[in-house]
């Protein structure tokens, strides 16, 4: 050996490097397990948000659209049976919408 090292020193160095590599592998395995656990937790949080927040918001939106369609349909029936000007219908519709905001609903 030209660098002055012996076979025993080279062997010792190899053993230490091998031990450090094994220790590094175990540490990285632990990190991987922790990251995997965090990923699972985030997936659960996302599922809970979808179920408890997003779905109800979509339901409320759907109910609002259904109510608007029902109102327009009913108001079209009023237009067919009441003889009035366009201004009369606008005032009537506005009055109904204002009442809906003021009156309690169950």
Backbone bond lengths (Angstrom), bond angles and torsions (degrees), N, CA, C in turn:
res aa  C-N    CA-C-N  psi(-1)  N-CA   C-N-CA  omega(-1)  CA-C   N-CA-C  phi
1 X - - - 1.426 - - 1.518 108.75 -
2 X 1.292 115.43 124.01 1.462 120.17 -174.48 1.518 112.28 -78.19
3 X 1.312 119.12 -28.53 1.456 120.09 -176.77 1.516 112.08 -79.89
4 X 1.264 117.22 0.46 1.446 120.49 176.51 1.506 112.93 92.56
5 X 1.343 118.87 -0.79 1.449 122.10 -179.68 1.515 110.88 -84.62
6 X 1.293 116.45 153.85 1.456 120.87 178.47 1.505 109.21 -100.28
7 X 1.294 115.18 168.38 1.460 120.86 177.11 1.519 109.58 -61.39
8 X 1.321 117.62 -37.06 1.458 121.74 179.44 1.527 110.72 -64.13
9 X 1.338 117.03 -40.46 1.462 120.68 178.90 1.519 111.11 -66.16
10 X 1.314 116.38 -42.39 1.468 120.67 178.09 1.522 109.66 -63.13
11 X 1.325 116.55 -43.43 1.467 120.74 178.22 1.515 111.76 -62.21
12 X 1.321 116.64 -41.36 1.461 121.83 179.25 1.529 110.57 -64.49
13 X 1.327 115.83 -42.76 1.456 121.02 177.83 1.527 110.53 -61.59
14 X 1.313 116.60 -43.04 1.463 121.78 179.33 1.529 110.32 -61.52
15 X 1.318 117.08 -43.47 1.474 121.34 -179.53 1.534 110.06 -64.03
16 X 1.335 117.27 -42.90 1.466 120.36 179.08 1.531 111.43 -64.23
17 X 1.334 116.59 -43.15 1.464 120.03 178.11 1.517 110.96 -62.88
18 X 1.319 116.83 -41.91 1.467 121.55 179.55 1.529 109.47 -63.11
19 X 1.333 117.65 -43.25 1.463 121.54 179.42 1.527 110.69 -63.90
20 X 1.331 117.65 -41.41 1.460 121.09 179.19 1.524 110.67 -66.86
21 X 1.315 118.13 -37.34 1.464 121.68 177.96 1.521 110.09 -64.81
22 X 1.336 116.59 -41.20 1.468 120.17 178.68 1.528 110.42 -65.12
23 X 1.323 116.57 -41.26 1.462 121.12 177.71 1.530 110.44 -63.41
24 X 1.319 117.06 -40.65 1.459 122.04 177.92 1.531 110.56 -63.39
25 X 1.329 116.32 -42.20 1.472 120.25 178.87 1.526 110.71 -61.36
26 X 1.350 116.70 -43.26 1.475 119.91 178.96 1.527 110.61 -63.54
27 X 1.326 116.58 -41.49 1.464 120.29 179.32 1.530 110.61 -63.30
28 X 1.318 116.78 -42.97 1.468 120.27 179.99 1.529 110.96 -67.60
29 X 1.304 117.21 -33.87 1.463 120.54 176.82 1.532 109.41 -64.29
30 X 1.342 116.01 -41.50 1.469 119.90 177.07 1.516 111.58 -63.08
31 X 1.324 116.81 -42.45 1.468 120.86 177.93 1.529 109.84 -62.56
32 X 1.332 115.95 -43.22 1.470 119.77 179.09 1.521 111.92 -60.55
33 X 1.338 116.57 -40.68 1.464 120.48 178.86 1.529 111.15 -64.58
34 X 1.343 115.61 -41.24 1.465 119.42 178.84 1.524 110.93 -64.80
35 X 1.327 117.23 -43.95 1.468 120.84 179.40 1.530 109.79 -63.24
36 X 1.312 116.74 -40.40 1.464 120.71 178.31 1.529 110.43 -62.74
37 X 1.334 116.03 -41.42 1.468 119.95 177.74 1.513 111.98 -63.42
38 X 1.325 116.85 -41.50 1.468 121.10 177.85 1.521 110.05 -63.71
39 X 1.333 116.47 -40.83 1.463 120.13 178.01 1.517 111.53 -60.66
40 X 1.333 116.47 -41.99 1.470 120.14 177.77 1.513 111.58 -63.48
41 X 1.336 116.09 -40.95 1.459 120.30 178.41 1.525 110.71 -63.53
42 X 1.334 116.84 -43.36 1.462 120.31 178.81 1.521 111.19 -63.02
43 X 1.329 116.55 -37.15 1.468 120.23 177.62 1.522 109.92 -63.61
44 X 1.341 116.86 -41.95 1.462 120.60 178.00 1.525 111.35 -63.52
45 X 1.335 116.72 -41.99 1.472 120.83 178.32 1.526 110.14 -62.07
46 X 1.326 116.22 -43.38 1.465 119.78 178.43 1.518 111.96 -61.46
47 X 1.327 116.03 -41.55 1.468 119.99 177.73 1.516 111.54 -63.80
48 X 1.340 116.38 -42.06 1.467 120.01 178.35 1.521 111.39 -63.90
49 X 1.341 116.90 -41.84 1.465 119.75 178.33 1.523 111.05 -61.92
50 X 1.328 115.70 -42.82 1.463 119.20 179.37 1.525 110.78 -61.58
51 X 1.324 115.19 -46.06 1.467 120.01 -176.18 1.527 112.02 -71.60
52 X 1.325 117.75 -41.94 1.457 120.78 -171.39 1.525 115.28 -97.91
53 X 1.323 118.21 -14.59 1.469 120.30 -178.58 1.528 111.35 -120.37
54 X 1.314 116.53 -58.18 1.465 120.27 -174.20 1.531 112.01 -65.25
55 X 1.314 117.59 -48.03 1.469 120.27 -177.78 1.533 112.01 -59.52
56 X 1.354 119.27 -46.56 1.465 118.25 176.97 1.536 113.45 -62.18
57 X 1.331 116.81 -36.96 1.472 119.32 178.60 1.525 109.64 -63.04
58 X 1.330 116.56 -42.74 1.468 120.08 178.27 1.528 109.90 -64.13
59 X 1.338 116.21 -39.28 1.468 119.90 178.17 1.517 112.29 -63.09
60 X 1.329 115.73 -42.34 1.469 119.75 178.39 1.527 110.00 -63.87
61 X 1.331 116.11 -42.18 1.470 119.96 177.80 1.520 111.49 -60.85
62 X 1.326 115.74 -42.87 1.467 120.14 178.86 1.521 111.42 -64.02
63 X 1.345 116.50 -40.99 1.466 120.42 178.94 1.529 110.35 -65.60
64 X 1.316 116.86 -37.84 1.469 120.55 178.54 1.520 111.21 -64.31
65 X 1.322 115.23 -42.96 1.474 119.25 178.35 1.523 110.08 -63.95
66 X 1.333 116.83 -42.69 1.463 120.51 179.65 1.532 110.50 -62.54
67 X 1.338 117.01 -41.50 1.467 120.43 179.09 1.526 110.56 -64.67
68 X 1.324 117.27 -41.03 1.468 120.59 178.85 1.530 110.67 -63.57
69 X 1.322 116.28 -41.74 1.471 119.83 178.71 1.523 109.95 -64.33
70 X 1.347 117.16 -43.10 1.468 120.62 178.97 1.531 110.74 -61.68
71 X 1.326 116.60 -41.68 1.461 120.08 -179.92 1.525 110.44 -63.49
72 X 1.327 116.33 -47.55 1.476 120.07 -179.32 1.519 111.14 -61.30
73 X 1.326 116.10 -39.15 1.473 120.27 179.26 1.530 110.31 -65.77
74 X 1.331 116.15 -45.42 1.464 119.73 179.66 1.522 110.98 -65.14
75 X 1.329 117.17 -39.44 1.461 120.49 -179.45 1.525 110.53 -68.16
76 X 1.320 116.78 -32.20 1.471 119.14 175.22 1.518 110.29 -63.38
77 X 1.335 116.44 -36.49 1.471 120.07 175.88 1.516 111.68 -64.71
78 X 1.330 117.00 -37.79 1.461 121.24 177.77 1.529 109.04 -64.08
79 X 1.323 117.06 -43.23 1.478 120.93 179.64 1.536 111.06 -58.91
80 X 1.332 116.18 -35.00 1.471 119.55 -177.96 1.520 111.69 -71.91
81 X 1.337 116.58 -30.82 1.469 119.23 -173.23 1.528 114.20 -101.37
82 X 1.325 118.33 -15.93 1.466 121.41 -177.39 1.526 108.54 -109.56
83 X 1.307 114.56 133.73 1.458 119.43 178.06 1.526 107.79 -93.49
84 X 1.333 116.21 107.73 1.463 119.42 -179.20 1.515 109.97 -153.46
85 X 1.330 114.13 166.88 1.456 119.17 179.19 1.538 109.04 -83.08
86 X 1.322 115.94 170.07 1.467 120.55 178.60 1.526 109.97 -61.73
87 X 1.311 117.65 -37.52 1.468 122.06 176.84 1.526 111.65 -62.84
88 X 1.350 115.87 -40.20 1.472 119.99 177.66 1.529 110.32 -61.23
89 X 1.334 116.44 -44.44 1.466 120.07 -179.58 1.532 111.43 -66.19
90 X 1.320 117.16 -36.59 1.468 120.45 178.32 1.526 110.65 -64.82
91 X 1.342 116.82 -42.94 1.466 120.55 178.88 1.534 110.49 -67.00
92 X 1.307 117.11 -39.86 1.467 121.19 178.88 1.527 110.23 -63.44
93 X 1.322 116.30 -47.51 1.472 120.44 179.74 1.526 110.50 -61.89
94 X 1.321 116.84 -43.44 1.455 121.23 179.69 1.530 110.54 -62.03
95 X 1.314 116.44 -42.27 1.469 121.18 178.69 1.517 111.82 -63.23
96 X 1.306 116.99 -41.68 1.471 120.84 178.91 1.528 110.11 -64.29
97 X 1.307 116.80 -43.93 1.471 120.34 -179.68 1.535 111.09 -65.31
98 X 1.331 118.54 -37.84 1.462 121.36 177.61 1.519 110.83 -66.52
99 X 1.337 116.98 -40.75 1.460 120.79 177.51 1.528 110.87 -61.58
100 X 1.305 116.44 -40.12 1.466 120.85 -179.07 1.526 111.36 -62.88
101 X 1.330 117.38 -28.49 1.468 120.49 179.78 1.532 111.06 -82.64
102 X 1.327 117.68 -22.73 1.464 120.83 -175.61 1.523 112.63 -97.05
103 X 1.309 118.24 -33.50 1.460 121.37 -175.66 1.523 110.33 -82.67
104 X 1.355 116.56 139.02 1.462 117.99 177.45 1.533 109.95 -70.86
105 X 1.331 114.11 148.62 1.463 119.44 179.51 1.515 108.40 -125.55
106 X 1.314 115.86 144.44 1.474 118.93 179.61 1.515 109.69 -100.58
